[in-house]
């Protein structure tokens, strides 16, 4: 308690700096989840991808990033172990932010798409194990989170494989592609409208008190899907989008390129609203402890300025380093066309929605990489870069232990610096 009273302002300033660094890492690494396939398939340029991401990631983080957050992200620590030890929570969360941010910086430099959630989870596990005792960690919960290494890419890859196969069978391989496109593209537009709405409601709006049930979200999303499908059908009949003006791709690919912009915007909004908590959740916990003079509550209120810190950090990260991870997911795993990229993005959105509905913890990063792998297998498995995939898989496996190790080092440094 004495440490918190004596160093209150210094601890808060350091926590803000570390949270901003972590948010920078979220922007630098995770922006690929929303934008990589759009860039890789040349539906949009990197410049336009960054512009879209800046707007929608920031809006998601600031408008829907949350008014209240759990004091311990993901419930991986027994809160009872922190009773009477507020300085341990402050030092621990600071070390976790610094550790996760450092790992995301290293991974982003190398172009590795890693999970920001797993980074912060590993970091929190590290400080808890040494600061509170191994028994304070809920290892079953950590195991469930780690299982998403397999569940996320497998589920997304399977869905992506099936979506792309259906696009080829129903449209691209038909003799009269125009007739097939007029018939079936409104169906895909319905799916886009439905999944965009579901991702936004399930992942993007739950933090601001609009806590719809899964059934209610489905109802609203069905209406959205029908409206978007109707609008799409109208424009297909009105606009000449099937004439090839020198493009190397089939003219019908242009429609898939347009659809990808919508899915990218929705995924960016949902990602900003959901994953900003990995950076600002620990900061909110620290702020609440410092403001209350050392009291630890089950939930932490989220002042608007904290969401601004998170949103600004994400924007800076994606504008400075985001292109490196975008290049890995969009270009280096396999060659993407707009229809392949569309299938991957729709699959990633569908997996997020499905996992949320059945309570499975999935990583957006793992989901999108799995989806790109799925469309690569469906299109031409010989063009898959297995060396890049091996590097990505290795980076996933080491994320939690590296985050934990760095957190332990930073925890002892911070603790010693403040004489605890």
Buried (B, 14 or more C-beta within 10 A) or exposed (E): EEBBEEBBEEBBEBBBBBBBBBBBBBBBBBBBBBBBBBBBBBBBEBEBBBEBBBBBBBBBBBBBBBBEBBBBBBEBBBBEBBEEBBBBBBBBBBBBBBBBBBBBBBBBEEBBBBBBBBBBBBBBBBBBBBBBEEEBBBEEBBEBBBEBBEBBBBBBBBBBBBBBBBBBEBBBEBEEBBEBBBBBBBBBBBBBBBBBBBBBBBBBBBBBEEEBEBEEBBEBBBEBBBBBBEEBBEEBEEEEBBEEEEEEBBBBBBBBBBBBBBBBBBBBBBBBBBBBBBBBBBBBBBBBBBBEEBEBEEEBBBBEEBBBBBBBBBBBBBBBBBBBBBBBBBBBBBBBBBBBBBBBBBBBBBBBBBBBBEEBBBBBBBBBBBBBBBBBBBBEEEEBBEEBBEBBBEBBEBBBEBBBBBBBBBBBEBBEEBEE
